[in-house]
Amino acid sequence: MTNNSLEKRKLGTQGLEVSAIGLGCMGMSHGYTPLPDRNEMIKLIRTAYDKGETFFDTAEVYGPFTNEELVGEAVEPFRKEVVIATKFGWDVANGNPGLNSRPEHIRIVVEQSLKRLRTDYIDLYYQHRVDPNVPIEDVAGTVGDLIREGKVKYWGLSEAWSETIRRAHAVTPVSALQSEYSIWFRDLEKHVLPTLEELGIGLVPFSPLGKGFLTGHIDNASQLDEKDFRRNLPRFQEDAIAVNKAIVDLIRKIADTKGATPAQIALAWLLAKKPYISPIPGTTKLVRFEENIGAADVELSQEEMNQINEASDKIEFVGGQYPEEVLKRMAR
Ligand SMILES: NC(=O)c1ccc[n+]([C@@H]2O[C@H](COP(=O)([O-])OP(=O)(O)OC[C@H]3O[C@@H](n4cnc5c(N)ncnc54)[C@H](OP(=O)(O)O)[C@@H]3O)[C@@H](O)[C@H]2O)c1
């Protein structure tokens, strides 16, 4: 297989290097319905690799389990050339809906993930959500042991805020934070980005296309499949979409002047923000994958960045990240 390289970026200061734009694989087995054909997805991942992609994102909970199996099978022919990122922290192996980052549980599920991924090491292992019942120092210590044993190369957190990141980093240096960050979700800028910068930690924005919204392909909620998880998200309710689409209009205007697409502008904005940012847009379509990695060639001037920042500052986006009851339960 050939691999035309895509620009690389460093995450953290421990040596982790990834494609500037990764591939989020969740939607290949989870969340966005109807789900695509599995064999087609294996083909997509292999073609993506041929086109320079080397950073693949999955998690134990996607499927559950089936997404790791899919990614493991797809990258097996070129395993050593790619970075596999996966995540632990839900209690899926025990069939419970809650979190579980207890050290003994991490030790069990890492072995299961390795098996499903057909590998003997995980390049980047994230805690999927902060577990309020387990001190982050214990999690960091356990993952530190896995790193020393060679089962994990680098580690990260997802959706954690500054204090947790600092405490974790003090025990086992963190290479990346994976959190939602995009033109319409900029909460991280005030509190979390300065901490990442200070500690030299990379950022992997998930849902960098606003779960598809920023691409301009979603005009109303009724377009989404009945089982599509976005139907339960506040930002995808009809009244919210009506207000929030102001940002899509602006992105589209800038895209038109640059001969780019709205998806490319959303990704180029992230790449231009900081050199330690590597977004992981998810797609199940080759043509969109090609469009998305094309964002690496779209350069936004400072003036264009300011225009987007100011416009997004002015819009009072309707709808939180998750339903209120989920946000209330969430530890950061
Ligand atoms: N850590 C976490 O808690 C967490 C949470 C969510 C996601 N993630 C990770 O982040 C990855 C990406 O996030 P995400 O999938 O939620 O959101 P996203 O990347 O912002 O958007 C994905 C959606 O956009 C569509 N899309 C992709 N490229 C497009 C294009 N060029 N034009 C039009 N539509 C396009 C996809 O549909 P098609 O498939 O039809 O193209 C899909 O519906 C996931 O795959 C997962 O690995 C992590």
The ligand as a Gaussian input file, in Angstrom:
#p B3LYP/6-31G(d) Opt

LIG

0 1
 N      -14.275000      11.925000      23.150000
 C      -15.557000      11.972000      22.962000
 O      -16.343000      11.984000      23.904000
 C      -16.104000      12.006000      21.561000
 C      -17.426000      12.392000      21.329000
 C      -17.886000      12.427000      20.008000
 C      -17.025000      12.085000      18.964000
 N      -15.751000      11.693000      19.219000
 C      -14.809000      11.344000      18.127000
 O      -14.742000      12.435000      17.225000
 C      -15.023000      12.006000      15.904000
 C      -15.711000      13.103000      15.120000
 O      -16.830000      13.621000      15.804000
 P      -18.327000      13.490000      15.293000
 O      -18.427000      12.363000      14.334000
 O      -19.185000      13.510000      16.482000
 O      -18.619000      14.865000      14.582000
 P      -18.067000      15.635000      13.277000
 O      -16.804000      15.060000      12.815000
 O      -18.122000      17.069000      13.634000
 O      -19.247000      15.387000      12.224000
 C      -19.575000      14.123000      11.718000
 C      -20.831000      14.276000      10.885000
 O      -20.566000      15.148000       9.788000
 C      -20.812000      14.500000       8.545000
 N      -19.729000      14.953000       7.629000
 C      -18.409000      14.673000       7.726000
 N      -17.724000      15.315000       6.754000
 C      -18.640000      16.001000       6.027000
 C      -18.555000      16.847000       4.900000
 N      -17.387000      17.127000       4.340000
 N      -19.708000      17.367000       4.404000
 C      -20.905000      17.095000       4.981000
 N      -21.056000      16.304000       6.060000
 C      -19.918000      15.763000       6.577000
 C      -20.800000      13.021000       8.845000
 O      -21.694000      12.315000       8.032000
 P      -21.204000      11.285000       6.890000
 O      -20.678000      10.087000       7.579000
 O      -22.494000      11.023000       6.178000
 O      -20.204000      12.008000       6.074000
 C      -21.320000      12.986000      10.290000
 O      -22.732000      13.032000      10.296000
 C      -15.878000      10.748000      16.097000
 O      -15.830000       9.909000      14.979000
 C      -15.259000      10.124000      17.313000
 O      -14.135000       9.345000      16.936000
 C      -15.286000      11.662000      20.509000

